[in-house]
Structure formats: structure tokens, C-alpha cells
Amino acid sequence: MSAINKNFSSGAAKYDNVAYIQPLVAARLAAKIDGGPRRILEIGCGTGALSLHLAKIFPDAELILTDISLPMLEICKAKLNGRGKFIIMDGERPDTTIGQFDLITSSLAMQWFKDLPRSLCQLKDLLRPGGKFVFATLGKDSFKEWRMLLKKYNLSSGLHHYPDLLTFPWPSGSTSRMEEEFLTENHSSGTAFLKTLKAIGAATPRSGYKPLPTGALKTALLDTRGGFIVTYHILYGFIEA
């Protein structure tokens, strides 16, 4: 089991009680999806924030809902009362035997992909002619406040390297466009921010990162005792085959 899978599985039971930005983005992403897809694939469905919207908006569509975490899938399945087909799958390495889709969608899951360009190409290839891939992922300015805080103390951040809107690795042979949005989340302190990430299973550092010395981290966190605001840089992507 990968570290990402392990962390999200352990955070599944309390995810909905802690996550704030995630369901908000899922709702906004759902509002951007149009057309009448007959077959839909969701990548990284988690506990079902986007899945519930898909089931409501497209009641007659076949839903294939996937995630790397079995506990997340089980919660999603319960919310949807079994509506759809639930598959354990790593969206970064999609199963090509599941057929093609009119719509592929994903909300705040793709930032965990190690090889985003390759994964985008593989997912695009699962689209039927005229099919759409509509997604939300984190952009490069996400959590900029945390990065700036650590930089002030000459400390490195374990955050992943998120893509830039202007240099996004679009797959060839498709029509694509991007929208962006900046959302903020208030925390009582930097410590509370870190605890929230851990609680929802999103605290897995990038590969090769070495944890900060405890003393140095505590010193940096003292600066945030009066409150800590973090920015989510959201990229909404649209790909048409």
C-alpha cells in the first residue's frame, strides 16, 4: 500500500467532518460540466463530494467511480446507495480495459500524480470521440503562505510541486482550456493547518523529502499563533477529444 493510499484510508472516517475546500470545489466543478454523457468515469472519488452531484445531474448515466482507497470507496458507495460501479483504481495508471467514456472527471485528486503528463494522455485516450475530461486540481500558488513561512526560517517545504496554468502539460491531439480560482481557508494557527491536512489524509510529503527538525518547525509555527490563512489555487481544466 502506498503512503498516499494509507493516509487517505486512515482519514476516511473523519474526512467529511474536516474537509471544507474539497466539497466546495466539487460543487463548483460539477456546475461546469454540461452535455448529456451516457458513461462517466470519476477519478479519485473519495467520500463522494463530486459523485453525489454527478448522480443528481446525470440520473440516467452509467457511473464508474474509482479511488485508490477502499475505505473512501465504501463511504462513497453508502452515500450513493449503491448507485454506480465502484472500482479500486489508481487514476495515475488507469485500467484501459474499462472501456471508453463520454465524460471523465476528477476533483482535487490529480495533484497526487507523480507523472501528470503521462497520466493525462492515458486518461484522454479513454475518451470517446467528442468526449470531455473536466477536472479540478491544485495550482502552483497553493499554500503559498506555508511556503513563505518556512522560507523565512530557511526551511524547505514538503509540499508537492503543483502545475502552472501557463505551462500545464496538455495532452496532444485534443482541444483544451483552463480556468483558475483562488480560495482561502482560515485556521487558528499553522499547527491547526497541519493537523487538518493530516486528518483528511493529505499530509503525504513529496518523494525524497526529509522531515524538518522538530525545534525549527516549532519556532516557525510560533509566528502563526494569531491565526493562519492558506490559499488554494484551483485549476479547472477542460479537455475535449
MARPAVO-308170 format. One record per residue: residue in one letter; chain; x, y, z of N, C-alpha, C in turn. Coordinates in steps of 0.1 Angstrom, whole numbers. Last residue first. Example, Ala and Ser with C-alpha at 12.3 -4.5 7.8 and 13.67 -1.06 7.14 Angstrom:
# MARPAVO-308170
residuo, cadena, nX, nY, nZ, caX, caY, caZ, cX, cY, cZ
S, A, 128, -22, 71, 137, -11, 71, 129, 0, 79 $
A, A, 132, -57, 78, 123, -45, 78, 132, -33, 78 $
//
This chain:
# MARPAVO-308170
residuo, cadena, nX, nY, nZ, caX, caY, caZ, cX, cY, cZ
A, A, -118, 155, -266, -111, 145, -276, -115, 149, -290 $
E, A, -111, 182, -246, -121, 175, -255, -114, 167, -265 $
I, A, -107, 193, -213, -100, 186, -225, -111, 180, -233 $
F, A, -103, 217, -189, -113, 211, -199, -105, 206, -211 $
G, A, -97, 224, -154, -92, 220, -168, -103, 214, -176 $
Y, A, -92, 246, -130, -102, 239, -136, -99, 236, -151 $
L, A, -72, 250, -103, -72, 250, -117, -83, 241, -122 $
I, A, -69, 269, -74, -76, 258, -81, -76, 260, -96 $
H, A, -50, 274, -47, -50, 278, -61, -56, 267, -69 $
Y, A, -58, 282, -16, -59, 271, -25, -60, 277, -39 $
T, A, -40, 297, 11, -47, 298, -2, -46, 285, -10 $
V, A, -46, 301, 46, -39, 294, 35, -47, 295, 22 $
I, A, -40, 319, 75, -48, 317, 63, -40, 311, 52 $
F, A, -39, 317, 109, -31, 313, 97, -41, 311, 86 $
G, A, -34, 332, 141, -43, 328, 130, -34, 326, 118 $
G, A, -16, 337, 161, -27, 346, 160, -37, 342, 149 $
R, A, 5, 319, 157, -4, 317, 168, -16, 326, 168 $
T, A, 25, 319, 138, 11, 317, 133, 1, 316, 144 $
D, A, 50, 319, 148, 46, 331, 141, 31, 330, 137 $
L, A, 55, 294, 158, 51, 305, 167, 46, 317, 161 $
L, A, 63, 279, 136, 49, 279, 140, 45, 289, 150 $
A, A, 91, 282, 138, 83, 288, 127, 68, 289, 130 $
T, A, 96, 267, 161, 99, 281, 160, 92, 288, 149 $
K, A, 88, 241, 152, 81, 248, 163, 84, 263, 164 $
L, A, 108, 236, 133, 94, 237, 129, 86, 245, 140 $
A, A, 131, 235, 149, 130, 245, 139, 115, 247, 134 $
G, A, 125, 212, 165, 127, 225, 171, 125, 236, 161 $
T, A, 123, 191, 146, 112, 195, 154, 113, 209, 160 $
P, A, 135, 194, 113, 138, 193, 127, 127, 198, 135 $
L, A, 113, 181, 87, 120, 192, 93, 124, 189, 108 $
P, A, 118, 151, 67, 111, 159, 77, 120, 170, 84 $
K, A, 128, 152, 34, 132, 148, 47, 125, 157, 57 $
Y, A, 115, 139, 3, 115, 150, 13, 119, 144, 27 $
G, A, 112, 119, -15, 125, 123, -12, 126, 134, -1 $
S, A, 80, 130, -27, 90, 119, -27, 104, 125, -24 $
R, A, 62, 152, -6, 67, 148, -19, 78, 138, -17 $
P, A, 42, 139, 22, 51, 148, 16, 56, 143, 2 $
T, A, 8, 136, 31, 20, 129, 25, 29, 138, 18 $
A, A, -14, 147, 41, -2, 152, 46, 10, 144, 41 $
A, A, -41, 141, 38, -34, 149, 27, -20, 154, 31 $
G, A, -59, 130, 55, -50, 121, 48, -42, 128, 37 $
I, A, -73, 147, 71, -80, 142, 59, -71, 133, 50 $
A, A, -55, 151, 92, -68, 145, 95, -75, 140, 82 $
K, A, -34, 164, 80, -32, 150, 85, -45, 143, 87 $
L, A, -46, 189, 75, -41, 181, 64, -39, 166, 68 $
T, A, -51, 196, 101, -62, 194, 92, -58, 186, 80 $
K, A, -26, 199, 112, -35, 189, 118, -46, 186, 108 $
L, A, -17, 221, 98, -11, 208, 96, -19, 197, 101 $
F, A, -35, 241, 108, -35, 238, 94, -29, 224, 91 $
A, A, -28, 241, 135, -41, 236, 131, -42, 233, 116 $
T, A, -2, 252, 132, -4, 239, 137, -17, 233, 134 $
G, A, -8, 277, 124, -2, 269, 114, -3, 254, 119 $
S, A, -42, 285, 136, -27, 285, 137, -21, 277, 126 $
S, A, -68, 285, 130, -64, 292, 142, -49, 294, 143 $
H, A, -74, 292, 95, -70, 282, 106, -66, 290, 118 $
N, A, -93, 295, 66, -88, 301, 78, -85, 290, 89 $
E, A, -87, 295, 32, -91, 287, 43, -85, 292, 56 $
T, A, -96, 307, 0, -88, 308, 12, -95, 300, 23 $
L, A, -91, 303, -35, -99, 302, -24, -91, 302, -11 $
F, A, -90, 313, -68, -82, 313, -55, -92, 313, -44 $
E, A, -90, 298, -100, -97, 304, -89, -88, 303, -76 $
E, A, -90, 294, -136, -84, 293, -123, -92, 301, -112 $
E, A, -93, 273, -165, -98, 284, -156, -91, 283, -143 $
M, A, -82, 263, -197, -81, 263, -183, -87, 275, -176 $
R, A, -86, 239, -225, -86, 253, -219, -85, 252, -204 $
S, A, -81, 221, -255, -81, 222, -241, -81, 237, -237 $
T, A, -84, 194, -278, -87, 208, -275, -88, 210, -260 $
S, A, -58, 172, -288, -70, 175, -281, -72, 190, -280 $
G, A, -32, 163, -295, -44, 158, -302, -57, 161, -295 $
S, A, -14, 160, -263, -15, 164, -277, -28, 158, -284 $
P, A, -23, 172, -230, -20, 161, -240, -22, 165, -254 $
W, A, -7, 198, -213, -19, 193, -220, -15, 182, -230 $
P, A, 8, 207, -188, 12, 197, -198, 0, 191, -205 $
F, A, 9, 242, -183, 2, 230, -180, 5, 220, -191 $
T, A, 20, 267, -182, 28, 257, -187, 22, 243, -184 $
L, A, 1, 284, -170, 7, 288, -183, 15, 277, -190 $
L, A, -5, 272, -145, -16, 274, -156, -10, 276, -170 $
D, A, 17, 249, -132, 14, 263, -135, 4, 263, -147 $
P, A, 12, 222, -108, 14, 228, -121, 11, 243, -122 $
Y, A, 31, 218, -77, 18, 218, -84, 20, 226, -97 $
H, A, 50, 197, -59, 52, 208, -69, 39, 208, -78 $
H, A, 40, 192, -25, 43, 188, -38, 44, 200, -48 $
L, A, 56, 202, 5, 45, 202, -4, 49, 198, -18 $
G, A, 76, 203, 24, 74, 190, 18, 62, 190, 8 $
S, A, 99, 231, 23, 85, 226, 24, 84, 212, 17 $
S, A, 128, 240, 42, 122, 235, 30, 108, 230, 32 $
L, A, 138, 270, 58, 133, 256, 59, 127, 252, 46 $
N, A, 145, 296, 65, 154, 288, 57, 151, 273, 58 $
Y, A, 125, 310, 76, 134, 304, 85, 143, 294, 78 $
K, A, 111, 319, 54, 116, 329, 63, 126, 323, 73 $
K, A, 102, 295, 43, 114, 302, 36, 120, 312, 46 $
L, A, 80, 290, 59, 92, 281, 60, 105, 288, 54 $
L, A, 63, 311, 50, 67, 310, 64, 80, 301, 66 $
M, A, 61, 304, 23, 67, 317, 27, 72, 317, 41 $
R, A, 47, 280, 24, 60, 280, 18, 68, 293, 22 $
W, A, 23, 290, 36, 31, 280, 43, 45, 280, 37 $
E, A, 14, 306, 16, 16, 312, 29, 25, 302, 37 $
K, A, 8, 290, -6, 19, 299, -7, 23, 305, 7 $
F, A, -11, 270, -11, -4, 270, 2, 8, 279, 2 $
S, A, -8, 272, -46, -15, 267, -34, -6, 266, -22 $
D, A, 4, 281, -69, 3, 290, -58, -4, 285, -46 $
K, A, 1, 260, -88, 14, 263, -82, 14, 272, -70 $
G, A, -31, 243, -82, -21, 250, -90, -9, 255, -82 $
L, A, -49, 212, -79, -42, 224, -73, -32, 230, -82 $
T, A, -78, 206, -101, -65, 202, -94, -59, 215, -88 $
A, A, -106, 194, -117, -101, 204, -108, -88, 198, -101 $
F, A, -118, 186, -150, -112, 183, -137, -108, 195, -129 $
V, A, -131, 168, -176, -132, 180, -169, -127, 178, -155 $
F, A, -130, 156, -208, -123, 154, -195, -123, 167, -187 $
K, A, -154, 144, -231, -147, 155, -224, -141, 150, -211 $
G, A, -157, 132, -265, -158, 131, -251, -150, 142, -244 $
G, A, -153, 131, -292, -161, 141, -287, -163, 141, -272 $
P, A, -148, 96, -290, -147, 108, -299, -157, 118, -294 $
R, A, -143, 88, -255, -149, 85, -268, -147, 97, -277 $
L, A, -113, 86, -236, -125, 93, -240, -130, 88, -254 $
L, A, -90, 74, -230, -102, 67, -226, -115, 74, -230 $
D, A, -70, 92, -236, -72, 80, -245, -85, 72, -242 $
K, A, -70, 107, -214, -75, 113, -226, -79, 102, -236 $
L, A, -55, 91, -197, -69, 93, -194, -76, 99, -206 $
Q, A, -30, 91, -209, -37, 79, -207, -52, 81, -205 $
C, A, -24, 119, -207, -25, 112, -220, -33, 99, -219 $
L, A, -23, 122, -180, -33, 130, -188, -35, 123, -201 $
S, A, -1, 106, -173, -15, 102, -168, -25, 110, -176 $
R, A, 20, 120, -185, 17, 107, -189, 3, 103, -186 $
P, A, 19, 145, -170, 17, 144, -184, 13, 131, -190 $
L, A, 22, 136, -142, 10, 142, -147, 8, 141, -162 $
D, A, 35, 116, -123, 38, 118, -138, 25, 123, -144 $
K, A, 24, 115, -98, 38, 118, -99, 42, 121, -114 $
F, A, -6, 129, -85, 1, 122, -96, 16, 126, -97 $
W, A, -18, 146, -68, -10, 135, -62, -3, 127, -73 $
Q, A, -34, 162, -81, -22, 168, -76, -13, 158, -70 $
M, A, -57, 148, -88, -46, 147, -97, -33, 154, -92 $
A, A, -77, 154, -70, -70, 142, -68, -58, 141, -77 $
L, A, -98, 175, -73, -87, 175, -63, -81, 162, -60 $
S, A, -119, 156, -91, -119, 168, -83, -108, 167, -72 $
S, A, -126, 146, -124, -118, 144, -111, -117, 157, -104 $
T, A, -140, 128, -152, -139, 139, -143, -132, 136, -130 $
I, A, -150, 121, -184, -141, 117, -173, -139, 129, -165 $
L, A, -176, 112, -205, -171, 122, -196, -161, 115, -186 $
D, A, -179, 91, -222, -183, 104, -227, -177, 115, -218 $
F, A, -153, 65, -224, -163, 73, -217, -166, 86, -224 $
Q, A, -144, 30, -229, -143, 45, -231, -155, 52, -225 $
G, A, -130, 4, -208, -137, 9, -219, -136, 24, -220 $
I, A, -114, -9, -190, -128, -5, -185, -136, 2, -196 $
T, A, -89, -15, -197, -99, -25, -200, -113, -20, -196 $
T, A, -71, 3, -187, -75, 5, -200, -86, -5, -205 $
D, A, -69, 17, -156, -72, 4, -163, -78, 6, -176 $
P, A, -46, 43, -151, -59, 38, -153, -60, 25, -160 $
R, A, -26, 55, -131, -24, 43, -140, -37, 37, -143 $
E, A, -37, 75, -117, -25, 78, -124, -21, 67, -134 $
G, A, -58, 64, -104, -61, 72, -116, -49, 75, -124 $
D, A, -59, 32, -93, -51, 44, -92, -53, 52, -105 $
M, A, -89, 18, -81, -80, 20, -92, -72, 33, -89 $
I, A, -116, 0, -72, -103, 4, -67, -94, 6, -78 $
I, A, -148, 10, -82, -136, 2, -85, -124, 8, -78 $
F, A, -183, 7, -84, -172, 12, -76, -159, 3, -78 $
K, A, -209, 20, -103, -200, 8, -101, -187, 14, -94 $
G, A, -241, 33, -92, -228, 33, -99, -220, 20, -96 $
R, A, -256, 34, -61, -257, 39, -75, -244, 40, -81 $
G, A, -254, 27, -35, -250, 17, -45, -252, 21, -59 $
N, A, -260, 51, -22, -269, 39, -21, -267, 29, -32 $
L, A, -242, 70, -20, -249, 69, -33, -259, 57, -33 $
K, A, -231, 66, 5, -238, 78, 2, -247, 78, -10 $
A, A, -219, 41, 1, -230, 42, 11, -238, 55, 8 $
K, A, -199, 48, -17, -209, 38, -21, -221, 39, -12 $
C, A, -183, 64, -1, -189, 70, -13, -201, 61, -17 $
I, A, -174, 45, 18, -182, 57, 22, -190, 63, 11 $
E, A, -160, 29, 1, -171, 23, 8, -180, 34, 14 $
L, A, -139, 45, -9, -149, 40, -18, -162, 35, -11 $
M, A, -124, 49, 15, -131, 60, 8, -142, 56, -1 $
P, A, -116, 22, 20, -125, 29, 29, -132, 41, 23 $
L, A, -99, 19, -4, -111, 11, -2, -121, 18, 8 $
S, A, -83, 42, -24, -86, 39, -11, -100, 31, -9 $
I, A, -81, 50, -50, -71, 41, -45, -75, 35, -32 $
D, A, -112, 50, -69, -103, 56, -59, -93, 46, -55 $
T, A, -141, 56, -90, -128, 49, -87, -120, 57, -76 $
L, A, -171, 49, -106, -164, 57, -96, -152, 49, -90 $
I, A, -190, 51, -132, -179, 43, -128, -170, 52, -119 $
L, A, -223, 53, -141, -213, 59, -133, -202, 49, -129 $
E, A, -243, 60, -168, -236, 49, -161, -224, 55, -154 $
A, A, -271, 83, -165, -258, 79, -170, -252, 67, -162 $
D, A, -294, 92, -155, -295, 81, -164, -281, 76, -169 $
P, A, -289, 115, -140, -295, 103, -134, -295, 90, -142 $
F, A, -269, 137, -137, -270, 128, -148, -276, 115, -143 $
I, A, -271, 152, -113, -272, 159, -126, -274, 149, -138 $
K, A, -269, 132, -94, -281, 140, -94, -282, 147, -108 $
A, A, -244, 120, -98, -256, 111, -98, -269, 119, -99 $
L, A, -228, 143, -96, -229, 135, -109, -241, 127, -109 $
H, A, -231, 149, -69, -235, 158, -79, -237, 151, -92 $
L, A, -219, 126, -57, -233, 129, -54, -239, 139, -65 $
S, A, -192, 129, -66, -201, 118, -71, -216, 120, -69 $
L, A, -180, 149, -52, -184, 152, -66, -194, 141, -71 $
A, A, -179, 136, -27, -184, 150, -28, -188, 153, -42 $
G, A, -171, 110, -20, -183, 112, -28, -188, 126, -30 $
T, A, -148, 104, -7, -160, 101, 0, -173, 105, -7 $
G, A, -130, 97, -37, -130, 100, -23, -143, 95, -16 $
C, A, -127, 95, -64, -140, 99, -59, -140, 102, -44 $
G, A, -106, 93, -84, -104, 98, -71, -117, 103, -65 $
I, A, -123, 99, -114, -110, 96, -108, -109, 102, -94 $
E, A, -152, 87, -129, -146, 97, -119, -133, 91, -113 $
L, A, -167, 84, -160, -156, 79, -151, -152, 90, -142 $
I, A, -198, 78, -175, -190, 87, -168, -179, 79, -159 $
R, A, -219, 77, -203, -210, 69, -195, -199, 78, -189 $
R, A, -234, 96, -214, -241, 83, -211, -232, 75, -202 $
P, A, -237, 131, -210, -229, 119, -211, -236, 107, -207 $
G, A, -248, 157, -221, -256, 145, -216, -248, 133, -217 $
G, A, -237, 190, -211, -239, 179, -220, -247, 168, -214 $
D, A, -213, 201, -186, -225, 202, -193, -226, 190, -203 $
I, A, -198, 213, -157, -200, 201, -165, -213, 202, -173 $
K, A, -197, 232, -138, -190, 235, -150, -192, 224, -161 $
A, A, -208, 222, -115, -216, 232, -122, -210, 236, -136 $
A, A, -187, 206, -106, -200, 199, -111, -208, 209, -120 $
L, A, -170, 225, -96, -166, 217, -108, -179, 211, -114 $
R, A, -184, 234, -74, -181, 243, -85, -177, 236, -97 $
A, A, -185, 210, -59, -197, 216, -63, -195, 226, -75 $
A, A, -157, 207, -54, -165, 196, -61, -178, 202, -67 $
V, A, -151, 229, -39, -145, 228, -53, -153, 218, -61 $
L, A, -165, 222, -16, -168, 234, -23, -163, 234, -37 $
P, A, -153, 198, -7, -167, 198, -12, -171, 211, -20 $
Q, A, -126, 211, -2, -128, 200, -11, -143, 199, -16 $
I, A, -127, 230, 18, -125, 234, 5, -129, 223, -5 $
Y, A, -132, 212, 41, -140, 223, 38, -139, 228, 23 $
A, A, -129, 183, 60, -127, 189, 47, -137, 200, 45 $
V, A, -139, 173, 84, -128, 182, 85, -126, 190, 71 $
N, A, -159, 155, 81, -160, 164, 92, -149, 175, 92 $
D, A, -151, 139, 60, -162, 149, 58, -164, 159, 69 $
Y, A, -130, 124, 73, -128, 133, 62, -139, 143, 60 $
K, A, -132, 104, 91, -134, 118, 96, -132, 128, 85 $
A, A, -128, 81, 77, -139, 82, 86, -142, 96, 90 $
A, A, -103, 85, 62, -116, 84, 55, -128, 87, 65 $
G, A, -77, 84, 71, -85, 96, 73, -99, 96, 68 $
S, A, -67, 60, 62, -68, 62, 77, -77, 75, 80 $
S, A, -68, 64, 35, -76, 53, 41, -78, 56, 56 $
F, A, -49, 84, 32, -63, 87, 29, -72, 76, 35 $
N, A, -26, 69, 40, -30, 81, 47, -45, 85, 44 $
K, A, -25, 48, 21, -25, 45, 36, -31, 57, 43 $
N, A, -22, 62, -3, -33, 53, 0, -35, 51, 14 $
I, A, 3, 74, 2, -9, 82, -1, -22, 74, 2 $
A, A, 20, 52, 5, 18, 62, 16, 5, 70, 14 $
S, A, 6, 22, -9, 14, 34, -10, 11, 43, 2 $
M, A, 8, -12, 0, 0, 0, 0, 9, 12, 0 $
//
